[in-house]
Amino acid sequence: MRGCTLLFKHRFATLATTCASLALGTLASPHTTLGQRLPVGDPEEAYLRVLQVSGLTYIGGSFLLRPLGADAAFRNLTDTTDHPWSSRFGAWDPPSGKANVRLVTHDPSLRAVYNSGFPENDNIGALTPGRGFTFAFKSGATLRAGPLTVTARPLVAFAQNVEFPLATVEVPGQPKYAYPWRLMDLPQRFGPDPFWTLDPGQSEVRLDLRGVSASFGTTNLWWGPGVRNGIIVSNNAAGFPHASLATHHPVDLGIGSLEAQWIWGRLQQSDWFDDSYDDPGRFVTGATVTFSPRGLGLDGLSLGVARMFYALVPDDGVGVGEYFLIFQTPEKQALVTPDNPTGDDERDQLFSAFARWVLPGSGFEAYLEWARNDHGADVRDLFLQAEHAQAYSLGFQKATLLDGDRILSFRGELTHLERPTSQLLRDTPTFYAHHLVRQGYTQKGQVVGAFVGPGGDAQFVGADLYAPWGRASIYLQRWVHDQDALIDRAVGNSDWGHWRTDVSGTAGGSLMVFLGQLDVEGRMSLTRNFNRHFVHRSDKHNFRADVSVRWRVGWRDPT
């Protein structure tokens, strides 16, 4: 009872703070971005990327490290009048430069999601829909005082969480709502009852000095070039609490520009993991560096690497050396000691290298990301079996300018996280799962990286039409669910085979229209899940409807 009382007080205090921020913010001009960062997954982020690919306007940065700084992006847009949403962004006022302290509100938004058969969650951050209806509200405010920026953008949501058939959980000690195929904090259903979510969302405190940003918050991060899947970190789960050191904007090195970020954070367990397990917490740290060369015919090319570690917090706390894990050798041989003759690491590491090449003259971009989830024994082993514990993603986008200030974009992406054939010769880990860190690479019950999840694969194609009135989109997607789990059960068992492959096929579309101060977007999709839960011909359907309304408080019609 005492715990429930404290939780209620905490949530009430958070809501009160948010309401106060909103009330104060309406007293200030809401027309400026004022040092804000554009949340990962925001429709404006996708639009800025299309503009960069089309060559209509220059948006600084590689799009390999997000969230983007909204100030520079919108400043460029207000200087450009020949793009589809120019009237929408032309009304944004630049920062005055004279006011040292300013407070502005964020556009409030409401969202309703409906799933008819089973939950479908992909890249929606802290919003965790169940079956049935889910409702969410987001808003907040930003305070800028010199180099200090304080942003509060919380999310409040209610999920109906209607019952649906679950797979039998095979892992001893786990509740019936847990992930059925391996020990991992990835619930099938978030409990038996409707539930509320109160999450800090895209909130942070940031200090910008001499081109460097130091921050603490829960903003979602995205490293790498992917649009549908980010292998190392994405907005598939709620943002985890983290401290960060990063470049405030691309740093000009003469021969190109550099972007970097180094983080330290804490991953949180869901309420539907083994409650008998005394969770010590999980420490996470990682870094990414990107470089965009200039000249030599390589304009538009951006290269990057990223490395992430997560581990259980030791009984005596996180040691100083843990904060510098990104410098750990990639060779397992270097970790060998008399007490650890095999060089095993109690931490799990993820590494990726990626590239994106934009050719604005042809309106085309191509990108790739290659990742690995295990140390190599040594350099020779890395060369002999580079594919061991690998994952990869490939994608493209083609943007075509049309009459009437319209842009038509075609895009596609393939992501592969299934274990390679090296599993026949050596122990090969499943991406995002770990034998010691029981919860795996998850935050509040969702994978921090690619939404296709452990052992998953996906193929996606879609088209988007951007016009002065808004955006229309259609897409097709094929998603293979945890092929690693199927193969584990099929080895030596004639009752299991390829005919049990669990695959979802989805067709969907969306329409976003601008109605005065409102952005109204509706999305619909139909999914057929073949062999759900690896049961032959146990096919299930899900209809998903998703409606959101965003109120642009400070927008005015430029005409």
N, C-alpha and C positions, 0 to 999 in steps of 0.2 A: 504493500500500500504506500509506504514512504517513497519507494522508487517511482511509482505512478505519479504521486504528488509532485515530486521534483521534476519529472518529465513534463507535466502539465505546466508548471511554473516557467520552465525553460522555454517551452513553445509559446506561451503567452507573452513572455518578455520579448522573444524574437519578433512576434507579430506586432507588438506595440512599437518596437523600434522601427520596423518597416513602415508602419502607418505614419509615424512621426516624420520619417524621412520623406515620405510622399507629400505630407502636408507642407513641410518646409520647402520642398523642391518646387512646388507650384508657384512659390513667390519669386522664383528666379527664372531667367530665360531658358526654355527647354529646347532651344533651336540648335544648340551646338553639341558636338561630340565630346568636347572638353576633356581630352585625355583618356577617353574610354577606349576599351578594346572590343572589337566586334566578336560576339560569342561564336564559338565553333558551331557550325551547323546552321547559322542564321541564313535566310534566303539571300540577304545582301552579300554574304561572303561568296556564294556560288555566282552571283551576278558580277561581282568584281573580277572573279577568275575568268568568266566569259569575256568581259571587256578586255582583259589583258591578252587573252588568246586571239581575239578578233583584231587587236591592234588599234581599236578606236581611241583608247586612252592608256596612258602608262600608270599602272598601279605598282608602286615600289614593293620589292620583296619577292621571294622565291615561291611562296605558298607552301614551303616545306616545314615551316615552323609557325604554328597558329596557337592562340588567336592573333589576328592581325590588329595593328594599331589603327583605330578608326579615324583619327585626326587626319593623318596623311592621305588616307584613301579618299575620304570625303572632300578634302581640300582639292585633290586632283579632279574629282567629279564636278565640283562646282565651277571649275575652270573649263569644263567641257560641255558643250550644248548639244552635240549631235549623237546622243546615245538614247536608247529606248526609255530609260527611267529618268531622263534629265529633269523633267518637271518635278519628279518626286524628291530628288536630292537637291535641286537648285534652290529649294527654300531653306536649306540649312545655313545658318549664319556661322561664319568663322569666329573663333574665339577673339574677344575684343583686344586682348593683349594688355589692357590697362588694369583690369580687375585682377587683383592678386588672389582673391578668394571668391569662388563661385560655387553655387549648388544648383544642380539641374536634375530633373526626373528622367527616368527611362520610360519608354512607351509601355504602358500596361497591356497585357494580352491575356485572353482566355482561350482555352483549348479543351475540346471534348473528343475522346477516342472511344470507339466501340469495336470490340472483337466478338464475333458470333460463336466461334467454336473453341478457340484456344488463344492464349496470349501470343502476340507477335511484337517483339521489341527489337528495334535496330537503330542505333545511333540517336537515342532520344534522352541521353543524360540521366538526370535524376528522376524523370518521369517513368514510372514502372507500371504500365497497364496490365491488368489481369483480363480474364474473360468478362464480358459485359462492358459497362461504361466506366470511363475514367475521366475526371474533370481536373483541370489545372489552371492556376493563375500565377502570372509572373509580373513583377514590376520592380521598382526600386529607385535609387538615386545615386548620384555621384557628386562628391565634394572635392574640389580642386583648390589647394592652397599652396601656391608656388610649385615646388617639385613634388609635393605630396598629393596623391590621388587616393581617395577612399570610395570604393564602390560597393553598394549593397544591392544585389539582384537575386533575392530569394525566390523559391518556388514552393507553392502550397498546392497539394493535389489530394484527391479522394478517389480510390479505386473500389468499384463494386466487388471485384474479385469473385465472380460466380464460379461455382464448382465445375470441374470438367474431369474426364478420365485421366488418371496418372499412370505412368509406368511403375512397376514394382521396383522399389529401391533395393539394389543388390549389395550395398555397402553396409556392413554391420554397424549398429549404433547411430545411424542417421535417421532423422524423422522421415515420414512417408512423403513429405513435400520436397525432399532434397533431390539433388541430381542423382539419377538412378544408376549410371554406368561406371562412375569412379568417384573417389573421394575428392570433392571439390565443392566450393561454396557457390553453387549455381542452381538455386531452387527451381523446380518445375512450377511451383505455385507458392506465393508468398503467404502461406498460412491458410486457415480455413475461413477467415472472416474478412469483411470489408476493412480497408485500412487507409489511414491518412499518411501522407508524406510531407514533412516540412524540411526542406533542404536549403542550405545557404546559397546554392546555385552559383551563378557567375559573380561571386563576391571576392573582393581582394583589397588589400592595403598595399600601395606601391609607391616607391620613391625613385624618381628619375634624376640622375646626376651624371653629367658628362657622358651621355650616350649609354649609360648602364642603368638597368632597372633592377632594383631589389624589391621583392614582393613576398607577401604571404596571403594565401587565399584558397578558394576551392574552385577556381575557374577550370573548365575543361581544357585539356591540351590536345593537340594533334601534331604528331611528328611524322614527316614523310609526305609523299605526293598523292596518296590515295584519296579518292572522293567517297567511295562506299566503305572501304576498309582501311584502317590504319593499324599495322601489325604491332607496333610497339605501344602506342597510346593513342586513343581516340575519344570521341564523346559517346561511346556506347554505354558507358556506366556514368554514374554521378561523378563529378570532379572530386578527387580526394584532397584532403588538407595537405598543403605543401608550401615550403619556402623555395624561392627561386632567385637565381642571379642570371640575367639575360641581357643581350644587346637590346637597347630601346628601339633601334631602327637598324637597317642594314648599314654596316660600317664600310666606308669606301677605303679600299686598300690600294687604289691606283690600278692594279691589274684585275680588279674585280671587287665584289662586296661580300662581306662575311656576316652571318647571323649565328648566334649560339645561345644555349640555355642549359643551366645546371640546376637540378631540383633535388630536394630532400623532403620526404613526406611520410604519411602513415595511411595504410589501407585498413578499411573497416569491414568487419564481418557482418553478415546478415543475421536476422533473428531465426533463420531456418536452417542452421547448421547444427552439428552435434552439440546439444546444450550441456552434455556432461564433460565436454572438453574445456579445460581451463586455458582460454585464449590469451597468450602473452602479447598479442599484437604483432603487426607486420610493418617493418621499416622498408621503405622504398627509396632508391636514389638512382638518378640517371642523368645523362647529358646528351645533347645533340649539337652538331656543328654543321653548317651549310656554307657552301662557297659558290658564287656565281661569277665565272670568269668574264672578262671584258676583252673584246678584240679577238684576233686570230680566227675569225669566222665562227666563234663559239657563243655569240650573243644569244641570250635566251636559254642557255644551258645552266642548270643548277645541280650541284652535287651535294650529298650529305651522308653523314653516318650518325647512328644513335646507339646508345647502350643503356640498358636498364637492369638493375638488381632489385630483388625483393627477398626478404628473409624474416624469420621469426625474431622477435626482440629477445635477446638473452636475458637470463635472470638478473644479471648485474647491469642491465641497461645497454644501450647502444654505445660501443666504444668509438673513440676518435677516428680510428682507422676505417670504420664503416662508412664514414662520411666521404671517403675518398676511394670508394670501391671502383669507380669508373676507370681508375688507373691500374686495376688489377690485370695481371698478365692473362691473355686469352689461352695460354697453354696449360693444360691440366698437369703436365709433368712438373711445372714449376711449383705446384701446390703440394707435391709429395713431401711428406715428413715421416719420421719413424712412427708417429701415432696415426698417420693417414697414408698408408703405403700406396693406395690407388689414386690419390689426388682428388678425391671427391670433395665437392664444395657444399656446405650446408645452405648456401644461398642459391637461388635460381637466377640465371642471367639471360637476357634477351639482347641480341645484337642485330642491327640492320644497316645496310648500305642502300642508298637510293639515288635516283636521278630523275630530273624533269627537264624536258626541252620544249620550249615554246617558240614557234615559228610564226610570228604575227603576220608576216607577209603572205602566208598561205592560210592563216586562221586555224592552225593545227598545233596540238600539243600531244606529246607521248611521255609516259612515265613508267618507272618500274621500281620495285622495292624487293630486295632479297634479305631474308632474315635467317637467324640461326638461334637455337634454344639450348645449346650445349657447348662446353669447351671442347676444343680439339686436344688430343693427347700431346701433340707437338706440331711443328710446321709441316712435317712430312705427312702426318695424319690429316691435317687440314687440306693438303693438296690431294691426297689419295681419295678422300671421301668428303669433298666439300659439300656434297648434298646431304650428309648426315644431319638429322634434326633441323632441316631447312624448312622455310616457308617462303612464298613469294607472291607478288601481286604485279599485274601488268594492266595498263590502262591508256586510253586515248580520249581526245575530244576534238571535234571539228566544228568550228563556228563559221557560219555563212551570213553575210550581211544581206538583208532583204529591203525592198522598198518600204516606205512608211516608218522609218526608224525602228526596224525589227531585226532581231538576230535569231537564227535557227541553229541550235547546237545539237550535234549527235555525239554520244559518248558511250564508252564501254569499259568494263573492268572485269578482270579475272583474278580471283584470289584462291590460293592453294595452301592449306595448313595441314593436310593429311601427311602422316609419316611417310618418308621415302622408303625405297626398297632396302636401305641399310638396316632396317629393323630385322631382316632375315639373318643378318650376320652379327649384330651387336644390340645391346640394350639401347633403345631409342625413345627419348621422352616424348610425350604428347605435349604439344604447344599449350602453354598456360597452366599446365598441371605439374605438380612436384611431389616427390615421395616424402619429403620432410615438411614442407610448407603446405599443410593440409588443405587450406582454403584455395590454394592456387593464386593465380594472378587476377584477382577479382576485387571489386569495390562494392560493398553492400549487395552482394549476390549477383553482380553482372561482370562480365569480362571487361577488363580495362582496355584491351586491344581490339582486334577485329571482331565484329559482331558475329561472324560465322562460327566463332568459338572453337573449342578444342577438337582437333581432327576434322575440321570443316572445310568445305570448298564452296565457291560461289562463282557464278557467271552472270553478268549484268549488262544489258543494253538499254539505252533510253534516248529520248529526244526532248528538247525543251525549246519553246518559242517564247522569246522575250519581246514585249511590245509596250507601247506607252500605257496601255490599260492594265498590264500585269504580266503573268506568266502562265503558260499551259505546258504540261508535261505528260508523257506516257513512258512506260518501261515494262520490260520483261526480266525476270530473274529466276535462276535455278540455284537451289541451295542444298548441298549434301550435308546432312547432320552427322557429326562425329563418326566418320568412317573408321577411325582408329578403334572405337569401341566395338564396331561390327567385326573387324578383322581379329581382334583379341578373342572374340567368342567363336569365330569360325575356324580358327586353327585347331585341327584335330577333332572337330565336331561336325559331322555330316549334316546335322539338322540346321546348321547355319551356313548361308552362302550369299552370293551376290543378289539373289532374289529377295533378300531382306533389306536391301539398302534403303535407308530412310532419306527421302528426297522431297523437297518442297518446290513446286513451281508456282510463280506468282505473276499475275498481270495486273498492272495498276496505272493510275493516272492522277493528276492533280490540276487544279485551276485556282490561281490567285488573281484577284481583281482589286484595283484601287477604287474606293468609293469615298471621295472626300478625304476625311482624316483617317479612314479605316482601311486596313489591308485585310481582306477576307479571303481565306484559303480553305478549299475543300479537297480532301484526298480520299480516294477509294481504291481498294485492291481486293482481288479474289485469289486465294491460295488453296491449292490441293496438295496435301501432305500424303505422299505415297508411302506405304509400309510404316506408318507412324509407330514409333517405339520399336522398330525392327520386327514388327509383326506382319507376316506376309499378307498382302492385300487388305490390310487394315488402313484403308485410305480415309482421310478426314478432310473436311473443307472448313475454311475460315473466311468470312467476309469482314473486312476492316474498313471503317469509315472514320475520318479524322477531320474535324473542322476547327479552325482557329481564327480569332479576330484580334487584330492588333490596332490599338488606337495611337496614332501619331499626334501626340498632344500639341506639339508646336508647329505642325505642318500648316502651310497656307497655300492656297492656289496662286501660283505666280502670275496667272492671267488676270 
